[in-house]
């Protein structure tokens, strides 16, 4: 993935690429104004170390934005992401259900406040593009959370 990302670096769009894990980031405490997690946390069985580390690297008053698959999907048996490589080889990445209560409890533990919660549902426009979702009309597809880091030592 780092090799793929390196292709995106241009003079007008420069960013630093680092190899590591979300549970142990190699950045100083209170380093970022924003932590963004997109379609990641549902693939992590236990969120505590990830939320703790996100709080640690986030500046006081900074925000964390989380978007992910809604917990409905892994709970109802759709508990993996499936994809195929160029040879047709199938891969499955497990997904774990994290309820709003799970997030909320961890945010509180690590001095973060849930500011906004959204649960976008499967609607007609999406069904037009993906007819296989027709039977799931009205069911939440994703969960989107906006969290602010409260003052306190390293998010704790």
Secondary structure, DSSP 8 states (H G I E B T S, - for coil): -HHHHHTT-BTTB-------BTTB--S-TT-EEEEEEES-GGG-S--HHHHHHHHHHEEEEEEEEEEEE-HHHHHTT--EEEEE-TT--EEEEE-----HHHHHHHHHHTTEEEEEEE--B--HHHHHH-GGGGGGTTSB-EEEEEEEE-SSGGG-
